[in-house]
Amino acid sequence: MKYSKQIFLSLLFSLSIVNHSFGQLVTSLIITTFNGYEIDTPGGTKQLYYGVAPSNAADQSVTWSIINTLGIASINPSTGLVTAIANGTVIAKCVANDGSGIFDTQTLTISNQTIDGICKIMDEDFESTPLSDRWIGDVNKFTFSSVNPGSGNYSIESSNTDVNSSGTLNTNEGMRYYFSASNPTYISYQIKTNTVTSPSGTISIGNTDLSYLGNLYYVNFYQSYLRIIGSNTINYPANNNAWYQIEHVNIDWVNHRSDLYVNGQLVMQNFGFRYPISNVTHVALSHTNPNTSVVCNFDNIIVAPTTSMDNSVIQSGSLLTSNNSTASYQWIDCNLGSYVVGETNQSFTPSVNGSYSVEITEGNCVDTSICYSVLNVGVIEEDNKQIAVYPNPTNGLFTINLTNTKGSVDYTITTLEGRIVKRVSNANTSSIEVDLTHESQGIYLLRINEKNSNKVYKVVKQ
């Protein structure tokens, strides 16, 4: 009997351990892959994986999503397979399904695609306020929500009734974002509702003010489905409070069709337009339900153009010239992260050394070049002996002869990258000995500031 009791207690203890493990939550997630986080083939894919801790977590399943930043990609929410769409960077996100709130993110770089992800006709992530600076219509019926956004920190939410003056439902009300008539090849948006059984959460992309006429596609929730209306109606099974990302990829304006993806999965290829329109001019969002308990949310709306722009720059010494001759221009100081005031021509010659890029605008698209280093602004090779630097090249020891200068001077020695090696103020001597023996070989810039002049000399250390 005593032996049987011991067996019983042992079994009970074992069961308690098992039961305890059933309730163990995930404490950490790590995204991994093979051969780097880049996709460099047109339409290429990258399989992402994840690791979970602890190893005995009860629910180790996850849901994947993608945040399109400078690039565009889709991801299978179940498997983590990323498909490249447009050049730039995207952020993959992996969230534990056990309610622990644990997640991990990983940035991926996409290149060699036919669409440049940086150049977008519309890119609305609802992270900036107010709405009225870019949306018109019933903006007051929408509010920012930080509760479970589709991406980023906020989504836009509506729980107000869309009714007209007579008190009847008006599906044409809502708010609209306008842009010039365009032929995008990619459109993406996220949508959710707390009541999939009632009509709610309508989004329309088209070229009229009516949300159900003159559009490519008309999307909302209805009778427990995410309803996507084009040349025919796609009823995609939907759940309350779940985000759905809809993507129209490879939009064909000749044959009036596109490939339809929902949550990264191909739902229908060559999905026809609802109307054979020739362009789109706006995105419209509507609530379309008289019941104030119905809440709908929208997030991360992207409309991308047909082709990328040429954002390359030709550099000749300190002269920078945009290779795009049909755009408008704004030059940027990359070190300061700000526009160079008044520099809006195709070519630009900086007045100081630094790193510069150009923002180009062509039609509806804005794109920015990479940053280019300018390192020889104002460098004087000869100065009629007013100021002499010798020996130059040098092994590290050299002399600055100031015999022909008047008064004191300030001087600074920097690397080409801008690192200050030496700085002296109010030097009041005719000859200065400088020691750079402790510095690496290369080119250094000597800046001498007199009372009425500033000069820059190139010093070569061998």
C-alpha positions in Angstrom: 0.0 0.0 0.0 2.8 2.3 0.9 4.5 1.5 -2.5 1.2 2.3 -4.3 1.1 5.7 -2.5 4.6 6.5 -3.6 3.7 5.7 -7.2 0.6 7.9 -7.0 2.5 10.8 -5.6 5.2 10.4 -8.3 2.5 10.4 -11.0 0.8 13.4 -9.4 4.2 15.3 -9.3 4.8 14.4 -13.0 1.3 15.6 -13.9 1.9 18.9 -12.1 5.1 19.5 -14.1 3.3 18.8 -17.3 0.4 21.0 -16.4 2.9 23.8 -15.4 4.6 23.5 -18.8 1.3 23.9 -20.5 1.0 27.4 -19.1 4.6 28.5 -19.8 4.7 31.7 -21.9 7.3 32.7 -24.5 10.0 35.0 -23.0 12.0 35.7 -26.1 12.0 35.4 -29.9 14.9 35.6 -32.4 14.5 35.9 -36.2 17.1 34.0 -38.2 17.8 33.1 -41.8 20.6 31.7 -44.0 22.9 33.8 -46.2 22.1 37.2 -45.0 19.0 39.5 -44.9 19.1 40.6 -48.5 16.9 39.8 -51.6 18.7 40.9 -54.8 16.8 38.9 -57.5 13.7 40.3 -59.2 10.6 38.9 -57.4 13.0 36.9 -55.2 12.1 35.4 -51.8 13.8 34.9 -48.4 12.7 32.3 -45.9 12.8 33.6 -42.3 12.9 31.3 -39.3 12.6 31.9 -35.6 13.8 30.6 -32.3 11.7 30.5 -29.1 12.7 30.5 -25.4 12.0 28.7 -23.2 12.1 25.5 -25.1 9.1 24.2 -23.2 6.8 27.2 -24.0 3.3 26.0 -24.3 2.4 27.7 -27.6 5.5 28.2 -29.8 3.6 29.4 -32.9 4.0 32.9 -34.3 2.5 35.3 -36.8 4.6 37.1 -39.3 4.0 40.6 -40.7 6.0 43.1 -42.8 6.5 46.8 -42.3 7.2 48.5 -45.6 9.6 51.4 -44.9 11.7 52.4 -47.9 11.1 49.2 -49.8 8.1 47.0 -50.4 7.7 43.3 -49.8 5.0 40.8 -48.8 5.3 38.0 -46.2 3.4 34.8 -45.5 2.0 35.3 -42.0 2.2 31.6 -41.2 5.5 30.6 -42.8 7.6 33.7 -42.8 8.4 33.6 -46.5 9.2 37.1 -47.7 8.7 38.1 -51.4 10.4 41.2 -52.8 8.4 43.8 -54.6 10.3 47.1 -54.6 13.8 48.3 -53.8 14.7 49.6 -50.4 14.4 48.3 -46.8 11.5 46.5 -45.1 11.1 45.3 -41.5 9.9 41.7 -40.9 8.1 41.2 -37.6 7.5 38.0 -35.7 5.0 38.0 -32.8 4.3 35.1 -30.4 0.7 33.8 -30.5 0.5 33.0 -26.8 -0.5 36.5 -25.7 2.8 37.2 -24.1 3.4 40.2 -26.3 6.9 39.0 -27.2 8.2 39.8 -30.7 11.3 40.3 -32.7 12.0 42.4 -35.8 14.6 42.2 -38.6 15.5 44.7 -41.4 15.8 43.3 -44.9 17.4 45.0 -47.9 15.8 44.6 -51.3 17.5 45.4 -54.6 17.3 44.8 -58.4 13.5 45.0 -58.5 11.6 46.8 -61.2 9.9 49.2 -58.7 11.9 51.7 -56.6 10.3 51.4 -53.2 11.6 54.9 -52.1 9.5 56.6 -54.8 5.9 56.4 -53.8 2.8 58.4 -54.9 1.2 57.9 -51.5 2.7 56.5 -48.3 0.4 56.9 -45.3 1.3 55.2 -42.1 -0.8 57.4 -39.8 2.2 58.2 -37.6 1.9 62.0 -38.1 -0.8 64.5 -37.1 -3.0 66.2 -38.0 -4.9 64.3 -40.7 -6.3 67.5 -42.1 -3.0 68.5 -43.7 -3.3 65.7 -46.2 -6.9 64.3 -46.0 -10.2 66.0 -46.8 -13.8 65.2 -46.1 -15.1 63.8 -42.9 -11.7 63.8 -41.2 -13.4 64.5 -37.8 -15.0 61.0 -37.9 -11.6 59.4 -37.7 -9.2 59.3 -34.7 -5.7 57.9 -34.1 -5.5 54.7 -32.1 -2.4 53.1 -30.5 -4.2 49.9 -29.7 -2.9 47.0 -31.8 -1.9 49.0 -34.9 -1.3 47.3 -38.2 2.3 48.6 -38.2 4.2 51.4 -36.4 2.6 53.0 -33.4 -0.8 54.1 -34.7 -3.6 53.2 -37.0 -6.6 55.4 -37.9 -10.0 54.4 -36.4 -13.6 55.2 -36.9 -16.6 54.3 -34.9 -18.8 57.2 -35.9 -21.9 56.7 -38.0 -21.8 57.7 -41.6 -25.3 59.2 -42.1 -26.5 62.0 -44.2 -28.8 64.9 -43.1 -31.9 62.7 -43.4 -30.5 60.1 -41.0 -30.0 57.3 -43.6 -26.8 55.4 -44.3 -24.5 57.2 -46.7 -21.6 55.0 -48.0 -20.1 57.9 -49.9 -19.0 59.8 -46.8 -15.6 59.4 -45.3 -12.2 61.0 -45.9 -10.1 61.1 -49.1 -6.4 61.5 -49.9 -5.8 63.1 -53.3 -2.8 62.9 -55.7 -2.3 63.6 -59.4 -3.7 61.2 -61.9 -1.4 58.2 -61.8 -0.9 54.7 -63.1 0.7 52.8 -60.1 1.8 49.2 -60.4 1.5 48.5 -56.7 -1.1 49.3 -54.1 -1.2 48.0 -50.5 -3.3 48.7 -47.4 -4.2 47.2 -44.0 -7.7 47.0 -42.7 -9.6 45.4 -39.7 -12.9 45.6 -37.9 -14.4 44.4 -34.6 -17.6 43.1 -36.4 -17.0 41.2 -39.6 -20.7 40.3 -39.9 -21.8 43.9 -40.6 -20.8 46.2 -43.5 -17.8 48.2 -42.2 -14.3 49.4 -43.0 -14.7 50.4 -46.6 -11.6 51.4 -48.7 -11.8 52.5 -52.3 -9.0 53.5 -54.8 -10.3 55.3 -57.8 -10.8 58.5 -59.7 -14.2 59.8 -58.5 -15.4 61.1 -55.2 -17.9 58.3 -54.9 -16.6 55.3 -52.9 -18.4 52.7 -55.0 -18.1 54.1 -58.6 -15.2 54.7 -60.8 -12.7 52.7 -58.8 -10.2 49.9 -59.4 -11.4 47.9 -56.4 -13.9 48.3 -53.6 -13.1 46.6 -50.3 -15.0 46.1 -47.0 -16.1 43.5 -44.4 -19.5 41.9 -44.9 -21.2 38.7 -43.6 -18.0 37.3 -42.0 -15.9 37.9 -45.0 -13.4 40.4 -46.2 -15.1 41.4 -49.4 -12.9 42.5 -52.3 -14.9 43.6 -55.3 -13.3 43.9 -58.8 -14.6 42.3 -62.0 -16.0 39.7 -59.7 -16.3 39.5 -55.9 -13.7 37.7 -53.7 -15.0 36.6 -50.3 -12.1 36.0 -48.0 -13.0 34.5 -44.6 -12.4 37.1 -41.9 -12.2 37.2 -38.1 -13.1 40.0 -35.7 -10.2 42.3 -34.6 -7.7 40.7 -37.1 -5.6 42.8 -39.5 -5.7 42.0 -43.2 -3.1 43.3 -45.6 -4.5 43.6 -49.2 -2.0 44.0 -52.0 -2.6 44.7 -55.7 0.6 43.7 -57.4 1.6 44.0 -61.1 -1.3 46.3 -61.9 -1.8 46.1 -65.7 -3.4 49.3 -67.1 -3.7 47.9 -70.6 -5.7 44.8 -69.6 -7.2 46.3 -66.5 -6.1 43.7 -63.9 -3.7 42.9 -61.1 -2.5 40.0 -58.9 -4.4 40.0 -55.6 -2.6 39.1 -52.3 -4.1 38.9 -48.8 -1.7 38.6 -45.9 1.1 37.7 -48.3 -0.7 34.9 -50.0 -1.7 35.0 -53.7 -5.5 34.8 -53.8 -6.2 35.5 -57.5 -4.0 36.2 -60.5 -5.2 38.6 -63.2 -8.0 39.9 -60.9 -9.9 42.4 -63.1 -10.7 46.0 -62.2 -14.2 46.8 -61.1 -14.3 49.6 -63.7 -11.9 49.9 -66.7 -10.6 53.3 -65.6 -7.5 54.8 -67.0 -5.9 56.2 -63.8 -6.4 56.8 -60.1 -6.5 60.1 -58.3 -7.3 59.3 -54.6 -7.9 56.8 -51.8 -11.2 57.0 -49.9 -11.9 55.6 -46.4 -15.4 55.1 -45.1 -17.0 53.6 -42.0 -20.4 52.7 -43.6 -22.2 51.4 -40.6 -24.9 53.2 -38.5 -24.0 51.1 -35.4 -21.6 53.1 -33.2 -20.4 49.8 -31.6 -18.8 48.8 -34.9 -15.2 50.0 -35.0 -13.0 49.8 -38.1 -9.3 50.6 -38.5 -7.0 51.4 -41.5 -3.2 51.4 -41.7 -0.1 51.6 -43.9 -1.6 52.7 -47.3 1.0 52.6 -50.1 0.5 53.6 -53.7 3.7 53.0 -55.7 4.4 54.3 -59.3 5.0 52.6 -62.5 8.8 53.0 -62.8 11.7 54.1 -60.7 13.5 57.4 -61.3 17.1 57.9 -62.1 18.5 59.3 -58.8 22.2 58.9 -59.7 24.6 61.8 -59.4 27.7 62.6 -61.5 30.6 64.0 -59.4 33.5 66.0 -60.8 35.6 67.3 -58.0 33.3 69.4 -55.9 30.7 69.7 -58.6 27.7 67.5 -58.2 25.1 67.1 -61.0 21.9 65.0 -61.0 21.8 62.6 -63.8 18.1 63.2 -64.1 17.5 66.1 -66.5 13.6 66.1 -66.3 13.1 66.5 -62.5 13.1 69.3 -60.0 15.8 69.3 -57.4 16.6 70.1 -53.8 20.1 69.4 -52.5 20.6 68.1 -49.0 23.4 68.3 -46.4 23.6 64.7 -45.3 25.7 65.6 -42.2 23.1 68.1 -41.0 20.1 66.1 -42.3 18.6 69.3 -43.8 18.1 71.1 -47.1 20.7 73.4 -48.4 18.8 76.6 -48.7 18.4 77.9 -52.2 20.2 75.0 -53.9 17.5 73.8 -56.3 19.4 73.5 -59.6 20.4 70.3 -61.4 24.1 71.0 -60.5 25.5 72.0 -57.1 28.9 73.1 -55.9 29.1 73.0 -52.1 30.8 75.9 -50.3 32.2 73.6 -47.6 33.4 70.1 -47.4 30.9 67.5 -46.4 28.4 64.9 -47.6 25.6 65.8 -50.0 22.6 64.2 -51.7 19.8 65.4 -54.0 16.1 65.0 -53.6 14.4 64.9 -57.0 10.8 65.3 -57.8 9.3 64.0 -61.0 5.5 64.0 -61.5 4.0 62.5 -58.4 7.2 60.9 -57.1 10.0 62.0 -54.8 13.3 60.2 -54.5 16.6 60.8 -52.9 20.1 59.9 -54.1 22.8 58.4 -51.9 25.2 60.8 -50.2 28.4 61.9 -52.0 31.5 63.1 -50.2 33.0 66.5 -51.2 36.5 66.9 -49.7 38.4 69.5 -51.7 36.4 72.7 -51.3 38.7 75.7 -51.0 41.9 73.6 -51.0 44.9 75.8 -52.0 47.8 74.1 -53.7 49.9 77.3 -54.1 49.5 80.6 -52.3 52.3 82.8 -53.6 54.2 82.1 -50.4 51.8 84.1 -48.2 51.5 80.9 -46.1 53.9 78.1 -46.7 53.5 74.5 -45.6 56.6 72.3 -45.9 57.7 69.6 -46.3 54.6 68.5 -48.1 54.3 65.5 -48.6 55.6 64.9 -45.1 56.5 62.0 -42.8 54.4 63.6 -40.1 56.5 66.6 -39.1 56.0 69.8 -41.0 56.1 73.6 -40.6 53.5 76.2 -41.2 55.3 79.5 -42.1 53.2 82.5 -41.3 55.8 85.2 -41.9 53.7 87.2 -44.4 50.5 87.1 -42.3 49.4 89.9 -40.0 48.2 89.3 -36.4 47.3 86.0 -34.9 45.6 83.1 -36.7 43.5 80.0 -35.8 44.2 76.7 -37.4 42.6 73.3 -37.5 43.8 70.0 -38.9 41.2 67.4 -39.9 41.0 64.1 -41.7 39.0 64.0 -45.0 36.1 62.5 -43.0 36.0 65.6 -40.7 37.7 64.1 -37.6 39.6 66.9 -35.8 43.3 66.0 -35.3 44.5 69.3 -33.9 43.0 72.7 -33.2 44.9 75.9 -32.0 43.5 79.4 -31.5 45.3 82.7 -31.5 48.6 81.4 -32.7 50.9 84.5 -32.7 54.1 83.3 -34.2 55.7 83.3 -37.6 56.4 79.6 -37.6 54.4 76.7 -36.3 55.8 73.1 -36.0 53.2 70.4 -36.4 53.6 66.7 -35.5 51.4 64.2 -37.1 53.7 61.2 -36.7 51.1 59.5 -34.5 48.4 59.7 -37.3 47.9 57.3 -40.2 49.1 57.9 -43.7 46.8 59.9 -45.9 45.5 63.3 -46.8 44.7 65.9 -44.1 43.2 69.4 -44.4 44.8 72.4 -42.8 42.4 75.2 -42.2 43.9 78.6 -41.4 41.6 81.4 -40.3 43.0 84.9 -40.4 41.2 88.1 -39.6 39.8 88.7 -43.1 40.3 85.4 -44.8 40.0 81.6 -44.5 42.2 79.2 -46.4 42.4 75.4 -46.6 45.6 73.5 -47.5 46.0 69.9 -48.4 48.7 68.1 -46.4 49.9 64.6 -47.5 51.4 62.3 -44.9 53.4 59.4 -46.4 
